Amino acid sequence: MRLTETSGRTVAQVAAGPGIGKSTLTRWKNQFRAPCLKYETARRSKL
């Protein structure tokens, strides 16, 4: 999942390496990102 953020490759390219479905990797990425976005939004609202 981190590779989709740091490698410059597309989700499809990253998913193809270990044989993960593109939709599965996208779902994992979104599930990971949601709590991070909530934290960042809360932090910014306190500034």
C-alpha beads as a LAMMPS data file, in Angstrom:
LAMMPS data file: protein, C-alpha beads

47 atoms
46 bonds

1 atom types
1 bond types

-500.0 500.0 xlo xhi
-500.0 500.0 ylo yhi
-500.0 500.0 zlo zhi

Masses

1 110.0

Atoms # bond

1 1 1 0.000 0.000 0.000
2 1 1 2.801 2.404 0.812
3 1 1 4.237 1.789 -2.634
4 1 1 1.187 3.415 -4.200
5 1 1 2.055 6.607 -2.315
6 1 1 5.831 6.608 -2.654
7 1 1 6.863 4.751 -5.792
8 1 1 5.220 6.883 -8.454
9 1 1 3.572 3.753 -9.827
10 1 1 -0.158 3.369 -10.335
11 1 1 -2.335 1.211 -8.100
12 1 1 -2.668 -1.290 -10.950
13 1 1 1.119 -1.532 -11.348
14 1 1 1.707 -2.026 -7.626
15 1 1 -1.104 -4.575 -7.335
16 1 1 0.225 -6.624 -10.251
17 1 1 3.534 -7.357 -8.491
18 1 1 2.235 -9.582 -5.679
19 1 1 -0.925 -10.543 -7.582
20 1 1 -3.343 -8.457 -5.514
21 1 1 -6.508 -7.214 -7.164
22 1 1 -6.553 -3.516 -8.014
23 1 1 -9.849 -3.032 -6.179
24 1 1 -8.471 -4.773 -3.068
25 1 1 -5.418 -2.538 -2.957
26 1 1 -7.563 0.553 -3.531
27 1 1 -9.865 -0.468 -0.666
28 1 1 -6.899 -1.033 1.681
29 1 1 -5.449 2.317 0.687
30 1 1 -8.741 4.110 1.396
31 1 1 -9.193 2.318 4.731
32 1 1 -5.714 3.367 5.798
33 1 1 -6.145 6.939 4.606
34 1 1 -9.527 7.597 6.308
35 1 1 -8.222 7.700 9.928
36 1 1 -5.238 9.773 8.812
37 1 1 -7.508 12.324 7.154
38 1 1 -9.744 12.513 10.238
39 1 1 -6.711 13.172 12.429
40 1 1 -5.331 15.802 10.071
41 1 1 -8.705 17.568 9.805
42 1 1 -9.076 17.629 13.607
43 1 1 -5.542 18.915 14.039
44 1 1 -6.059 21.721 11.557
45 1 1 -9.340 22.800 13.129
46 1 1 -7.525 23.352 16.444
47 1 1 -5.025 25.770 14.884

Bonds

1 1 1 2
2 1 2 3
3 1 3 4
4 1 4 5
5 1 5 6
6 1 6 7
7 1 7 8
8 1 8 9
9 1 9 10
10 1 10 11
11 1 11 12
12 1 12 13
13 1 13 14
14 1 14 15
15 1 15 16
16 1 16 17
17 1 17 18
18 1 18 19
19 1 19 20
20 1 20 21
21 1 21 22
22 1 22 23
23 1 23 24
24 1 24 25
25 1 25 26
26 1 26 27
27 1 27 28
28 1 28 29
29 1 29 30
30 1 30 31
31 1 31 32
32 1 32 33
33 1 33 34
34 1 34 35
35 1 35 36
36 1 36 37
37 1 37 38
38 1 38 39
39 1 39 40
40 1 40 41
41 1 41 42
42 1 42 43
43 1 43 44
44 1 44 45
45 1 45 46
46 1 46 47
